């Protein structure tokens, strides 16, 4: 555990989330850091418990994320998901996904639309996952069978399953297989397939699709990663 002003060390990955309220004074954001030991630290806004330290007190210093149900500290983490706006995600070496913070839209995929935030990590409904992504109020994972699964807000088709119904359990993105990389933005998702093609769904502010459509005009993309 880090003391109050000890600098973070041995960090191997970082992730950030935030909420654009349209009011600069009211905007919220938080950040996560993953250490080589598999522990997670967080700092920033915490009004929805997104720091995972069993409080709703914001912090300008890094605090260690507590373990499941507030027992000990989180460990065995190999990846941090680009966080939904007021939530946080973490992937374990066994493919389990933990989440904490706001779950009002079902973005933690645990079968509830929580009226109160989760202040410490819980086990989400995602399983056998290899990668994470998060949007404004939704989340996504890539599974070992190379399919993509989503949960949360779906008002703009951002879950990619052909409708506008939000979901508090993982739903499979329609007509999408052989996926090698995933990403989510505010109102939509994207995926790269093994043939290098790029597919997107949701809203881009101009057009909208409830199922994946291939992005035109791109040469095959052989590697992909998060794009915010």
Backbone as CSV, one residue per row, in Angstrom:
resi,resn,N_x,N_y,N_z,CA_x,CA_y,CA_z,C_x,C_y,C_z
1,UNK,0.854,-1.205,0.000,0.000,0.000,0.000,0.881,1.243,0.000
2,UNK,0.471,2.250,-0.741,1.255,3.476,-0.853,0.851,4.451,0.246
3,UNK,1.842,5.059,0.866,1.548,6.066,1.877,1.132,7.351,1.184
4,UNK,0.779,8.371,1.954,0.073,9.533,1.435,0.766,10.235,0.275
5,UNK,2.111,10.355,0.299,2.769,11.101,-0.768,3.910,10.321,-1.394
6,UNK,3.882,8.988,-1.294,4.894,8.166,-1.949,4.587,8.082,-3.439
7,UNK,5.549,8.417,-4.322,5.274,8.353,-5.760,4.967,6.922,-6.199
8,UNK,4.084,6.787,-7.175,3.802,5.472,-7.742,5.044,4.955,-8.456
9,UNK,5.275,3.654,-8.358,6.423,3.036,-9.014,5.991,1.727,-9.666
10,UNK,6.804,1.265,-10.626,6.573,-0.013,-11.303,5.211,-0.066,-11.990
11,UNK,4.783,1.075,-12.518,3.514,1.137,-13.246,3.726,0.630,-14.667
12,UNK,2.838,-0.264,-15.122,2.966,-0.839,-16.467,1.805,-0.442,-17.379
13,UNK,0.745,0.123,-16.811,-0.390,0.547,-17.633,-1.202,1.589,-16.879
14,UNK,-1.848,2.471,-17.633,-2.731,3.472,-17.038,-4.022,3.537,-17.843
15,UNK,-5.065,4.032,-17.216,-6.351,4.193,-17.875,-7.052,5.378,-17.235
16,UNK,-7.897,6.035,-17.995,-8.608,7.197,-17.462,-10.054,7.163,-17.910
17,UNK,-10.927,7.672,-17.054,-12.339,7.792,-17.382,-12.813,9.173,-17.021
18,UNK,-13.971,9.564,-17.516,-14.472,10.887,-17.187,-15.876,11.100,-17.667
19,UNK,-16.480,12.159,-17.204,-17.850,12.506,-17.562,-17.885,13.930,-18.070
20,UNK,-18.302,14.084,-19.315,-18.453,15.410,-19.911,-19.877,15.886,-19.643
21,UNK,-20.014,16.799,-18.702,-21.340,17.279,-18.308,-21.779,18.493,-19.105
22,UNK,-20.868,19.079,-19.872,-21.176,20.321,-20.565,-20.908,21.540,-19.702
23,UNK,-20.602,21.301,-18.440,-20.296,22.374,-17.488,-18.889,22.131,-16.967
24,UNK,-17.951,22.993,-17.352,-16.549,22.781,-16.983,-16.398,22.617,-15.478
25,UNK,-17.133,23.390,-14.713,-16.997,23.332,-13.258,-17.496,22.018,-12.689
26,UNK,-18.337,21.304,-13.433,-18.943,20.077,-12.913,-18.354,18.816,-13.537
27,UNK,-17.424,18.968,-14.463,-16.859,17.795,-15.111,-16.083,16.941,-14.124
28,UNK,-16.143,15.615,-14.356,-15.532,14.664,-13.440,-14.578,13.764,-14.214
29,UNK,-13.516,13.342,-13.558,-12.594,12.409,-14.190,-11.792,11.687,-13.130
30,UNK,-11.333,10.490,-13.477,-10.483,9.713,-12.580,-9.504,8.910,-13.420
31,UNK,-8.461,8.436,-12.779,-7.435,7.669,-13.472,-7.070,6.438,-12.665
32,UNK,-6.582,5.406,-13.376,-6.160,4.154,-12.771,-4.739,3.830,-13.218
33,UNK,-3.996,3.170,-12.362,-2.649,2.712,-12.704,-2.494,1.261,-12.267
34,UNK,-1.881,0.453,-13.133,-1.621,-0.962,-12.853,-0.124,-1.146,-12.647
35,UNK,0.246,-1.804,-11.547,1.659,-2.049,-11.270,2.075,-3.430,-11.763
36,UNK,3.363,-3.646,-11.844,3.896,-4.928,-12.296,3.526,-6.058,-11.355
37,UNK,3.149,-5.749,-10.127,2.734,-6.764,-9.165,1.259,-7.137,-9.320
38,UNK,0.549,-6.447,-10.221,-0.854,-6.766,-10.447,-1.820,-6.032,-9.541
39,UNK,-1.340,-4.975,-8.872,-2.199,-4.167,-8.014,-2.662,-2.925,-8.767
40,UNK,-3.755,-2.312,-8.293,-4.345,-1.177,-8.986,-4.459,0.007,-8.037
41,UNK,-4.093,1.190,-8.523,-4.208,2.436,-7.772,-5.076,3.404,-8.563
42,UNK,-5.749,4.291,-7.856,-6.672,5.226,-8.503,-6.602,6.586,-7.837
43,UNK,-6.970,7.618,-8.606,-7.029,8.975,-8.049,-7.986,9.804,-8.897
44,UNK,-8.439,10.915,-8.327,-9.356,11.802,-9.038,-10.725,11.829,-8.387
45,UNK,-11.744,12.082,-9.204,-13.109,12.157,-8.692,-13.592,10.796,-8.205
46,UNK,-14.452,10.834,-7.188,-14.888,9.577,-6.561,-16.341,9.664,-6.103
47,UNK,-17.131,10.519,-6.725,-18.510,10.697,-6.283,-19.341,9.447,-6.482
48,UNK,-18.920,8.587,-7.405,-19.638,7.333,-7.657,-18.824,6.115,-7.240
49,UNK,-17.801,6.318,-6.417,-17.007,5.187,-5.955,-16.025,4.653,-6.973
50,UNK,-15.718,5.455,-8.004,-14.871,4.960,-9.083,-13.423,4.719,-8.683
51,UNK,-13.021,5.170,-7.489,-11.659,4.880,-7.009,-11.575,3.522,-6.306
52,UNK,-12.709,2.936,-5.981,-12.716,1.585,-5.445,-12.115,1.425,-4.061
53,UNK,-12.139,2.480,-3.247,-11.522,2.413,-1.917,-12.552,2.532,-0.799
54,UNK,-13.799,2.167,-1.127,-14.886,2.091,-0.148,-15.273,3.455,0.425
55,UNK,-15.079,4.506,-0.367,-15.523,5.842,0.019,-16.084,6.537,-1.219
56,UNK,-16.648,7.709,-1.013,-17.018,8.574,-2.136,-16.264,9.893,-2.029
57,UNK,-15.104,9.832,-1.393,-14.259,11.016,-1.226,-13.221,11.069,-2.334
58,UNK,-13.208,12.132,-3.096,-12.235,12.278,-4.170,-10.828,12.427,-3.593
59,UNK,-9.824,12.105,-4.409,-8.438,12.133,-3.922,-7.504,12.663,-4.994
60,UNK,-6.604,13.569,-4.598,-5.568,14.034,-5.526,-4.272,13.273,-5.343
61,UNK,-4.338,12.201,-4.555,-3.226,11.268,-4.389,-3.712,9.869,-4.741
62,UNK,-2.800,9.028,-5.197,-3.175,7.665,-5.560,-3.564,6.861,-4.320
63,UNK,-4.699,6.143,-4.420,-5.138,5.240,-3.357,-5.234,3.844,-3.944
64,UNK,-4.944,2.845,-3.129,-4.987,1.481,-3.635,-6.426,0.976,-3.674
65,UNK,-6.783,0.333,-4.784,-8.129,-0.201,-4.940,-8.279,-1.433,-4.048
66,UNK,-9.364,-1.463,-3.282,-9.586,-2.567,-2.362,-9.984,-3.840,-3.109
67,UNK,-9.953,-4.961,-2.387,-10.298,-6.244,-2.980,-11.801,-6.438,-3.050
68,UNK,-12.225,-7.619,-3.494,-13.641,-7.915,-3.625,-14.361,-7.707,-2.300
69,UNK,-15.476,-7.001,-2.364,-16.294,-6.735,-1.185,-15.505,-6.053,-0.069
70,UNK,-14.441,-5.323,-0.438,-13.669,-4.569,0.543,-12.682,-5.383,1.342
71,UNK,-12.391,-6.613,0.900,-11.450,-7.466,1.625,-10.051,-7.354,1.025
72,UNK,-9.087,-6.814,1.800,-7.722,-6.674,1.313,-7.651,-5.700,0.152
73,UNK,-6.741,-6.000,-0.781,-6.557,-5.139,-1.941,-6.583,-5.975,-3.215
74,UNK,-7.018,-5.337,-4.291,-7.144,-6.020,-5.575,-5.777,-6.500,-6.050
75,UNK,-5.716,-7.722,-6.581,-4.452,-8.282,-7.055,-4.722,-9.200,-8.247
76,UNK,-3.644,-9.628,-8.897,-3.781,-10.524,-10.035,-4.337,-9.873,-11.277
77,UNK,-4.236,-8.537,-11.365,-4.779,-7.812,-12.510,-3.731,-7.731,-13.624
78,UNK,-4.172,-7.938,-14.860,-3.268,-7.883,-16.010,-3.622,-6.774,-16.987
79,UNK,-4.831,-6.216,-16.885,-5.230,-5.138,-17.806,-6.289,-4.261,-17.158
80,UNK,-6.212,-2.979,-17.439,-7.232,-2.028,-17.031,-8.058,-1.653,-18.251
81,UNK,-9.373,-1.614,-18.078,-10.199,-1.204,-19.194,-10.261,0.298,-19.297
82,UNK,-10.254,0.842,-20.527,-10.589,2.262,-20.646,-11.933,2.464,-19.964
83,UNK,-11.966,3.250,-18.918,-13.094,3.226,-17.988,-14.325,3.939,-18.530
84,UNK,-15.535,3.380,-18.265,-16.743,4.185,-18.464,-16.655,5.446,-17.609
85,UNK,-17.543,6.414,-17.818,-17.348,7.743,-17.271,-17.251,7.795,-15.750
86,UNK,-18.007,6.967,-15.031,-17.952,7.002,-13.571,-17.771,5.611,-12.986
87,UNK,-17.163,4.728,-13.752,-16.911,3.360,-13.315,-15.480,2.980,-13.660
88,UNK,-15.061,1.810,-13.176,-13.719,1.309,-13.473,-13.800,-0.186,-13.746
89,UNK,-12.890,-0.679,-14.597,-12.853,-2.084,-14.974,-11.436,-2.614,-14.873
90,UNK,-11.316,-3.898,-14.511,-10.001,-4.534,-14.432,-10.135,-6.001,-14.795
91,UNK,-9.157,-6.514,-15.541,-9.153,-7.893,-16.017,-8.099,-8.693,-15.276
92,UNK,-8.473,-9.892,-14.794,-7.529,-10.751,-14.092,-6.847,-11.711,-15.065
93,UNK,-5.799,-12.359,-14.586,-5.059,-13.313,-15.401,-5.898,-14.535,-15.758
94,UNK,-7.008,-14.752,-15.052,-7.889,-15.893,-15.315,-9.058,-15.520,-16.228
95,UNK,-9.088,-14.287,-16.719,-10.140,-13.872,-17.626,-11.377,-13.323,-16.957
96,UNK,-11.338,-13.169,-15.639,-12.460,-12.585,-14.902,-12.357,-11.065,-14.949
97,UNK,-13.487,-10.396,-15.031,-13.507,-8.934,-15.073,-14.141,-8.403,-13.793
98,UNK,-13.438,-7.510,-13.123,-13.956,-6.828,-11.940,-14.400,-5.422,-12.335
99,UNK,-15.396,-4.911,-11.632,-15.853,-3.552,-11.876,-16.273,-2.883,-10.589
100,UNK,-16.242,-1.555,-10.590,-16.695,-0.800,-9.422,-17.096,0.607,-9.867
101,UNK,-17.874,1.273,-9.015,-18.362,2.606,-9.346,-19.821,2.575,-9.783
102,UNK,-20.188,3.486,-10.664,-21.574,3.633,-11.105,-22.019,2.434,-11.941
103,UNK,-23.259,1.991,-11.718,-23.830,0.871,-12.468,-25.270,1.166,-12.841
104,UNK,-25.610,2.451,-12.936,-26.986,2.839,-13.189,-27.522,2.379,-14.529
105,UNK,-26.634,2.220,-15.527,-27.051,1.758,-16.852,-26.764,0.280,-17.054
106,UNK,-26.255,-0.394,-16.003,-25.929,-1.809,-16.119,-24.558,-2.083,-16.697
107,UNK,-23.699,-1.041,-16.743,-22.400,-1.186,-17.410,-21.442,-2.137,-16.710
108,UNK,-21.725,-2.498,-15.452,-20.869,-3.481,-14.764,-21.329,-4.911,-15.011
109,UNK,-22.401,-5.073,-15.767,-22.811,-6.375,-16.302,-22.998,-7.447,-15.238
110,UNK,-23.553,-7.066,-14.103,-23.740,-8.042,-13.026,-25.208,-8.337,-12.750
111,UNK,-26.081,-7.991,-13.697,-27.485,-8.336,-13.579,-28.342,-7.341,-12.842
112,UNK,-27.816,-6.180,-12.516,-28.604,-5.162,-11.817,-28.427,-3.803,-12.485
113,UNK,-29.410,-2.941,-12.273,-29.267,-1.512,-12.548,-29.186,-0.860,-11.179
114,UNK,-27.997,-0.750,-10.642,-27.817,-0.363,-9.246,-28.216,1.078,-9.006
115,UNK,-29.011,1.295,-7.978,-29.397,2.647,-7.595,-28.270,3.356,-6.856
116,UNK,-27.420,2.582,-6.197,-26.267,3.130,-5.477,-24.999,2.553,-6.088
117,UNK,-23.913,3.316,-6.119,-22.675,2.822,-6.725,-22.012,1.737,-5.878
118,UNK,-21.197,0.942,-6.550,-20.384,-0.056,-5.855,-19.072,0.611,-5.457
119,UNK,-18.809,0.690,-4.165,-17.644,1.412,-3.668,-16.389,0.555,-3.647
120,UNK,-16.532,-0.772,-3.802,-15.397,-1.687,-3.920,-15.693,-2.650,-5.062
121,UNK,-14.674,-3.325,-5.600,-14.872,-4.185,-6.773,-15.867,-5.319,-6.551
122,UNK,-16.597,-5.627,-7.623,-17.472,-6.784,-7.682,-17.091,-7.592,-8.919
123,UNK,-17.540,-8.843,-8.987,-17.326,-9.663,-10.180,-18.419,-9.329,-11.188
124,UNK,-18.045,-8.944,-12.384,-19.023,-8.657,-13.430,-19.469,-9.967,-14.078
125,UNK,-20.406,-9.853,-15.014,-20.880,-11.029,-15.730,-19.997,-11.446,-16.877
126,UNK,-18.934,-10.707,-17.128,-18.018,-11.069,-18.210,-17.106,-12.216,-17.772
127,UNK,-16.897,-13.189,-18.652,-16.045,-14.332,-18.330,-15.132,-14.643,-19.518
128,UNK,-14.073,-15.403,-19.260,-13.096,-15.831,-20.273,-12.728,-14.684,-21.201
129,UNK,-12.426,-13.541,-20.611,-12.115,-12.339,-21.387,-10.615,-12.173,-21.577
130,UNK,-10.249,-11.526,-22.681,-8.839,-11.261,-22.965,-8.540,-9.779,-23.149
131,UNK,-9.575,-8.948,-23.274,-9.374,-7.502,-23.451,-10.620,-6.773,-22.996
132,UNK,-10.442,-5.492,-22.645,-11.513,-4.659,-22.120,-11.627,-3.363,-22.904
133,UNK,-12.845,-2.785,-22.893,-13.045,-1.439,-23.420,-14.240,-0.830,-22.694
134,UNK,-14.280,0.481,-22.613,-15.386,1.164,-21.951,-15.771,2.418,-22.696
135,UNK,-17.058,2.728,-22.704,-17.563,3.944,-23.325,-18.186,4.839,-22.280
136,UNK,-19.119,5.671,-22.695,-19.693,6.650,-21.779,-20.449,5.988,-20.629
137,UNK,-21.362,5.072,-20.965,-22.108,4.333,-19.952,-22.230,2.866,-20.340
138,UNK,-21.217,2.347,-21.000,-21.253,0.970,-21.451,-19.851,0.372,-21.421
139,UNK,-19.800,-0.952,-21.434,-18.515,-1.651,-21.390,-18.498,-2.750,-22.440
140,UNK,-17.308,-3.268,-22.741,-17.174,-4.329,-23.736,-15.956,-5.175,-23.399
141,UNK,-16.067,-6.477,-23.678,-14.912,-7.362,-23.553,-14.764,-8.206,-24.806
142,UNK,-13.542,-8.637,-25.032,-13.220,-9.606,-26.072,-12.987,-10.939,-25.386
143,UNK,-13.694,-11.975,-25.834,-13.582,-13.285,-25.202,-12.551,-14.159,-25.920
144,UNK,-12.194,-15.256,-25.292,-11.182,-16.152,-25.860,-11.612,-16.755,-27.187
145,UNK,-12.928,-16.829,-27.452,-13.406,-17.363,-28.732,-13.462,-16.291,-29.810
146,UNK,-12.933,-15.102,-29.509,-12.824,-13.977,-30.440,-14.174,-13.361,-30.793
147,UNK,-15.124,-13.459,-29.874,-16.376,-12.720,-29.997,-16.340,-11.527,-29.054
148,UNK,-17.144,-10.512,-29.350,-17.200,-9.303,-28.533,-18.544,-9.247,-27.803
149,UNK,-18.492,-8.830,-26.528,-19.686,-8.777,-25.685,-19.773,-7.409,-25.020
150,UNK,-20.997,-6.912,-24.841,-21.205,-5.565,-24.329,-22.297,-5.550,-23.263
151,UNK,-22.327,-4.469,-22.469,-23.389,-4.260,-21.483,-23.494,-2.771,-21.193
152,UNK,-24.684,-2.339,-20.739,-24.867,-0.951,-20.363,-25.875,-0.227,-21.239
153,UNK,-25.668,1.064,-21.390,-26.581,1.919,-22.152,-26.577,1.526,-23.626
154,UNK,-27.757,1.596,-24.252,-27.869,1.188,-25.654,-28.771,2.138,-26.426
155,UNK,-28.909,3.361,-25.930,-29.847,4.311,-26.538,-29.445,4.727,-27.943
156,UNK,-28.178,4.522,-28.287,-27.700,4.834,-29.634,-27.176,3.591,-30.348
157,UNK,-27.571,2.418,-29.863,-27.126,1.183,-30.489,-25.703,0.807,-30.157
158,UNK,-25.167,1.381,-29.059,-23.752,1.171,-28.765,-23.410,-0.241,-28.279
159,UNK,-24.408,-1.063,-27.992,-24.120,-2.461,-27.630,-23.984,-3.344,-28.871
160,UNK,-24.424,-2.844,-30.018,-24.198,-3.556,-31.272,-24.971,-4.845,-31.437
161,UNK,-26.098,-4.978,-30.730,-26.860,-6.234,-30.796,-28.200,-6.084,-31.501
162,UNK,-28.367,-4.992,-32.269,-29.523,-4.862,-33.125,-30.719,-4.159,-32.527
163,UNK,-30.615,-3.620,-31.318,-31.748,-2.912,-30.742,-31.257,-1.730,-29.908
164,UNK,-32.200,-1.066,-29.207,-31.877,0.095,-28.384,-32.144,-0.158,-26.900
165,UNK,-32.212,-1.403,-26.504,-32.546,-1.758,-25.123,-31.281,-1.905,-24.296
166,UNK,-31.172,-1.158,-23.206,-29.995,-1.291,-22.350,-29.971,-2.671,-21.718
167,UNK,-28.802,-3.115,-21.297,-28.668,-4.456,-20.736,-27.729,-4.450,-19.542
168,UNK,-28.146,-5.156,-18.463,-27.276,-5.276,-17.291,-26.568,-6.620,-17.243
169,UNK,-26.648,-7.372,-18.334,-25.876,-8.600,-18.500,-25.191,-8.536,-19.861
170,UNK,-24.089,-9.251,-20.046,-23.399,-9.185,-21.336,-24.266,-9.706,-22.478
171,UNK,-24.259,-8.979,-23.589,-24.914,-9.420,-24.821,-23.856,-9.462,-25.920
172,UNK,-24.009,-10.416,-26.824,-23.009,-10.566,-27.883,-23.241,-9.546,-28.992
173,UNK,-22.160,-8.921,-29.446,-22.242,-8.019,-30.592,-22.591,-8.858,-31.813
174,UNK,-23.608,-8.440,-32.555,-24.152,-9.239,-33.651,-23.187,-9.364,-34.825
175,UNK,-23.212,-10.542,-35.441,-22.538,-10.772,-36.724,-21.066,-10.393,-36.707
176,UNK,-20.407,-10.675,-35.581,-19.005,-10.293,-35.452,-18.228,-11.461,-34.860
177,UNK,-17.222,-11.928,-35.603,-16.388,-13.043,-35.156,-14.950,-12.782,-35.560
178,UNK,-14.044,-13.641,-35.103,-12.620,-13.515,-35.434,-12.079,-12.132,-35.075
179,UNK,-12.520,-11.588,-33.935,-12.106,-10.256,-33.503,-10.732,-10.318,-32.838
180,UNK,-9.878,-9.357,-33.157,-8.539,-9.317,-32.564,-8.308,-8.095,-31.678
181,UNK,-9.145,-7.051,-31.827,-8.987,-5.847,-31.007,-10.326,-5.141,-30.908
182,UNK,-10.549,-4.488,-29.757,-11.808,-3.779,-29.533,-11.543,-2.389,-28.979
183,UNK,-12.512,-1.487,-29.169,-12.429,-0.146,-28.621,-13.833,0.409,-28.495
184,UNK,-14.024,1.334,-27.543,-15.306,2.002,-27.392,-15.104,3.497,-27.247
185,UNK,-16.010,4.262,-27.843,-16.046,5.689,-27.649,-17.263,6.053,-26.830
186,UNK,-17.676,7.305,-26.887,-18.790,7.745,-26.075,-20.092,7.048,-26.405
187,UNK,-20.394,6.885,-27.700,-21.695,6.367,-28.103,-21.597,5.216,-29.094
188,UNK,-20.468,4.530,-29.139,-20.339,3.432,-30.086,-19.126,2.576,-29.822
189,UNK,-19.011,1.506,-30.596,-17.885,0.594,-30.453,-17.238,0.307,-31.791
190,UNK,-16.006,-0.216,-31.735,-15.285,-0.602,-32.942,-14.517,-1.880,-32.667
191,UNK,-14.252,-2.630,-33.751,-13.511,-3.880,-33.634,-12.678,-4.108,-34.882
192,UNK,-11.533,-4.727,-34.687,-10.685,-5.159,-35.792,-10.790,-6.674,-35.875
193,UNK,-10.981,-7.197,-37.088,-11.062,-8.640,-37.293,-9.721,-9.188,-37.778
194,UNK,-9.590,-10.500,-37.759,-8.318,-11.126,-38.107,-7.902,-10.883,-39.550
195,UNK,-8.854,-10.530,-40.411,-8.509,-10.213,-41.796,-8.095,-8.758,-41.976
196,UNK,-8.037,-8.013,-40.861,-7.617,-6.623,-40.918,-8.740,-5.633,-41.165
197,UNK,-9.962,-6.117,-41.337,-11.086,-5.211,-41.558,-11.519,-4.566,-40.244
198,UNK,-12.081,-3.358,-40.335,-12.520,-2.599,-39.173,-14.035,-2.436,-39.228
199,UNK,-14.687,-2.676,-38.097,-16.135,-2.640,-38.018,-16.565,-1.698,-36.893
200,UNK,-17.658,-0.967,-37.113,-18.137,-0.043,-36.100,-19.649,-0.093,-35.964
201,UNK,-20.131,0.375,-34.808,-21.575,0.417,-34.553,-21.871,1.507,-33.530
202,UNK,-23.162,1.839,-33.408,-23.567,2.924,-32.524,-23.725,4.222,-33.295
203,UNK,-23.427,5.344,-32.653,-23.587,6.652,-33.285,-22.242,7.364,-33.379
204,UNK,-22.007,7.995,-34.516,-20.812,8.824,-34.665,-21.165,10.295,-34.775
205,UNK,-22.423,10.634,-34.423,-22.873,12.015,-34.495,-23.494,12.384,-35.820
206,UNK,-23.280,11.545,-36.839,-23.841,11.803,-38.169,-24.748,10.655,-38.598
207,UNK,-24.234,9.447,-38.474,-25.011,8.261,-38.824,-25.085,7.339,-37.616
208,UNK,-25.947,6.318,-37.738,-26.162,5.415,-36.622,-26.427,4.010,-37.146
209,UNK,-25.888,3.007,-36.463,-26.164,1.624,-36.812,-26.247,0.804,-35.533
210,UNK,-27.257,-0.064,-35.451,-27.434,-0.898,-34.273,-26.650,-2.210,-34.366
211,UNK,-26.054,-2.468,-35.519,-25.221,-3.660,-35.717,-23.924,-3.226,-36.395
212,UNK,-22.870,-4.032,-36.293,-21.594,-3.638,-36.902,-21.682,-3.477,-38.418
213,UNK,-21.046,-2.417,-38.908,-20.889,-2.200,-40.345,-19.407,-1.993,-40.616
214,UNK,-18.956,-2.453,-41.767,-17.533,-2.328,-42.071,-17.182,-0.891,-42.422
215,UNK,-16.066,-0.429,-41.863,-15.571,0.911,-42.155,-14.942,0.908,-43.536
216,UNK,-15.402,1.791,-44.407,-14.917,1.843,-45.782,-13.667,2.697,-45.891
217,UNK,-12.878,2.422,-46.937,-11.737,3.265,-47.257,-10.479,2.981,-46.472
218,UNK,-10.449,1.869,-45.704,-9.265,1.523,-44.929,-8.568,0.313,-45.531
219,UNK,-7.227,0.382,-45.615,-6.469,-0.812,-45.922,-6.543,-1.739,-44.716
220,UNK,-6.297,-3.038,-44.900,-6.364,-3.961,-43.757,-5.493,-3.507,-42.589
221,UNK,-6.068,-3.525,-41.389,-5.370,-3.164,-40.167,-4.959,-4.447,-39.473
222,UNK,-3.675,-4.673,-39.344,-3.226,-5.946,-38.779,-3.006,-5.877,-37.281
223,UNK,-2.934,-4.696,-36.728,-2.846,-4.544,-35.286,-3.783,-3.426,-34.871
224,UNK,-4.359,-3.580,-33.686,-5.274,-2.546,-33.227,-5.144,-2.326,-31.746
225,UNK,-5.683,-1.231,-31.255,-5.656,-0.937,-29.828,-6.709,0.079,-29.506
226,UNK,-6.791,0.477,-28.257,-7.826,1.435,-27.862,-7.702,2.753,-28.607
227,UNK,-8.835,3.259,-29.029,-8.874,4.605,-29.626,-9.987,5.359,-28.940
228,UNK,-9.646,6.491,-28.395,-10.620,7.219,-27.591,-11.364,8.230,-28.449
